[in-house]
Amino acid sequence: MLERKIYRKLDEWKRTSDKKALCIIGARQIGKTTIIREFAKKNYEHYVEVNFILDKEAGKIFDGNLDADTIITNLTAYLQKPLEPGKTLILFDEVQECPAVRSAIKFLVEDGRFDYIESGSLLGVRYKEVRSYPVGFEQILPMYPLDFEEYLWANGVQDKTLQYLKTCYDRKEKVSDSVHETLCKLFYSYLVVGGMPETVQIYIDTHDIAKVVQNQRSILELYRLDIAKYAEGSDKAKIKAIFDSIPAQLNSKNRRF
């Protein structure tokens, strides 16, 4: 499991008594859905998933009244399986495609029969308006690609080694040459590989930089397609141009972007 930090936050949320719906937001391909599935497998007897991109009909669950009884009736009819109160986690995935979910989550949380996680990309882009945000009933949890510490964990660096580094830092002591050289090599590889979970896993499994770069390019192309999907009119070309200029901007001596 690569994203240890986000998993810890999911554990904390699970132990909360006055549980809100958890809304995990972040870029595509950072492993949001994967880690939620793994978490559900270990912590719930029952788990159901509704993806609003894979199934365009799923949005009909939230047609009409948004009271809990109506939504749960529609949900069980859509899933064609019973849901057991107190033992079921429901994931609403890609919720940016169905804004009514976030309007309805207040009533589902108040109802209290099930636990809810929402997951989505581009939630900050207001191309589809949410009628009413569930203030007080939704906990926002941003998720990011792996940071360097998580990258070290993924590459087998032990917690005691990281604790040793922190101790040296606090005491302003020199790190041993062997640890310094090992971690420098990992840092250099992190600069090339980055923190996207699938890319990191490819590197760990193969150490083939060509495969790493191929995967990175496919993710970048997916982002470019997202721009074309969500931007409007002439904004598509402008935003694509800005996106494509990022490497050159970062390489420029002029630090202003």
N, C-alpha and C positions, 0 to 999 in steps of 0.2 A: 504494500500500500504506500503510494508516493506522498499523498497529501495528508500528512499526519496532523498538521495544525488545524485544518478545517474539520477533521474527524473528531478532534478533541472538543471543538466548539459544538459539534452535533451531539456529543455525549453530554455536555453541559446543558444543552437545550432539552434533551430527553429527561434529565433529572429535575427540571424545573416543575414546580407544582402548579403554578398558574400559567400553563403553557399557552403561548401565542402561536399563530401560524409562523413558520420560518420561511422567509423569502430569500433564496440564494441567488445572487446576481453576479454576472461575470461574463467575460468574453467566451466565444465559442471554443470548443476543443480543449477546455482546461479540466474536464473530468467531472463536471457537476453531477450529471445523471449517474455516472458510474459509481461515485462515492456514496450517493444517496441510496442506490440499490444495495451496495455492500453494507451500509449502516442498517438498512431495513432488515436485511437477512439475519443480522446478528441480534437485533433488538426487538423485533416484532414477530408475532405469530402469523400475521397476515399483512400483505403489501399489495397495493394496486397502483397503477400508473396510468395517467391520462396525458397523452402527448398531442398538443393542439396543432403541431405541424404535420405529424404523420397521419393524423385523422382529422380532416376538416369538419367532419360531422360531430366531433366531440364538443364543439362550441354550443351545440343545441342543448346540452345539459343545463346551460345557464339562460336559456330563452324563457321569457315570462317572469313570474315572481321569483325573487331571490331569497325567500325564506328558507330556512334549513330543511324543513320537511319536503318541500318541493324539489330542492336541489338533490337531496339524498335519494328521493324516489327516482328522479331522472338518472342519477348516477348509477344506482343499482340496476336499472333497466338497461343502461348503456353497457355496463360491465357484464351483466348477466351472471352475477355471482353475489351471494350474501356477504355483508360486511359485519364483522363482529365488534361491537362497541368495546372500547378500552384496549383492544388488541390489534388494531389496524392502523397502518400508516398509509395515507393517501398522498401521492405525488401528482401535482399539476405541473407538467413540464412544458416549457416554451410558452409561458403564460403571456408573453408580449403579444401573442397571436389572438388572445381572448381576454380583453381588458375586463370583461364582466366578472372574471374569477376574483380579481382583487377587490371589486366592489362587494362581492358576495361573501368573502372570507370572514368578515365580521360576524355574520349570522352563523356560519359553520363553527367558528371558534366558540361563540356563546352557547351553541347547542351542546358542544363538549363530547360528543360520542366518539369522535375519531381525532387522530393527530394529523396535521396537514403540513406539507412542505411544498412551497412553490419554487420553481426554478425557471430562469429565463435569461436570455441575452438581449442586449440593447434596450434594457428597460428605461434607460434615461432618455432615449430618443422618443419624443412624444408624437409618433406618427399615428398612433391610435389612442384616443383619450380614455383615461379611466374616469368613470362618472363620479366615483366617490372612493377616496383612498381609506383603507381600514386603519385609521390612526388608533393606536392603543391595542390593536388586535393582531398586529403583524410585526415580526422582528426581522429587520433587514440584515443579511449576512453577506458582505462582499466576499467573493472568492477570486483568487489570482493564480497565475502560474506559479510553479515551485520557486521559492526563494533559494538562496545559496545553501542555507542550513538544511532545507528539505532535500536539495540536490545531493548534499553530502550523505544524508541518511539513505537516500535511494542508491547511492554508490557504496554502501556498506560501512560507512564511517560510524563508529560506535558513539553512544552518548557520553561515555567517559572521556573520549578524545575531545569532544566539544566542550565538556566541562573543564578539561585541562586547559584548553585555549582560553576560556573565559577567566579561569583563575590566573593565568599568565597575564591577561589583559588587565585585570583588576589590580594585580600586584606590580604591574609594569615590569614583568620578568620576560626574559628571552625564551621563545619557544624552541624546543629541540630541533636540530637540523633535519632529522628524518621526518618529523611531523610537518615542519615548514615546507619541505620539498614536496611531500605527498599532497598537501592541501593546495599548494601553488599549482601543481599539475591539474588538480581537479578544478580549480578556479579558472584556469585557462580553457579547459574543456567546457566549463559552464558558459563562458563567453561565446563559444561557438554553438553549443547545443541549445542553450536557453532553458526555459522552465516549463515548456508545454509537456504535459505528462506522457503523451504518446511518443513524442520525440525523444524524451529522456529514456523511456523504456526501450526504444530502438537502439539507442546508444549503449545502454547497459547490456542488452542482449547480444549486440553485434560489434560494437565499437567501429562501425562502418560509417564514416563521415558522409560518404556519398548517399547512403540511405537516409541519414539524418537531414541532409540538405534537401533531398527529394520530398521528405515529409514536411519540412518547413515551407517549401514552395507550395505544396498542396493546401496547407493551412492559409497561407497568404492569398491564394487564389479564391479560397472559400470566403475570406473577408472581403475581397473585391466584389464577389458575387452578391454578398450581403449589402454592400453599398448600392449596387445596381437595383437590388430588390426594394430597399426601403427609402432611398432618396427620391426626390421628385424633380421632374423636368430637367433644367440645366444644372441643377445641383449635383446630379450624378457625375457628370464630367469633371466638375470642380472638385468634388470630394475625392474622386479617384486620383486626380492630379496631385492633390495635397497628400493623399496616402502614399502614392508612388514616390513623392519627393522626400519622404522622411529619411531614408538612408543618406541622401546627398546633404540634407540639412544637418544631420547629426555629424557628418564628416566635415562640415564647413567650419572655418575658424571663427566665423561670426556666430556667436552663441545664441542669438535671437532666432526663434523659429517663426 
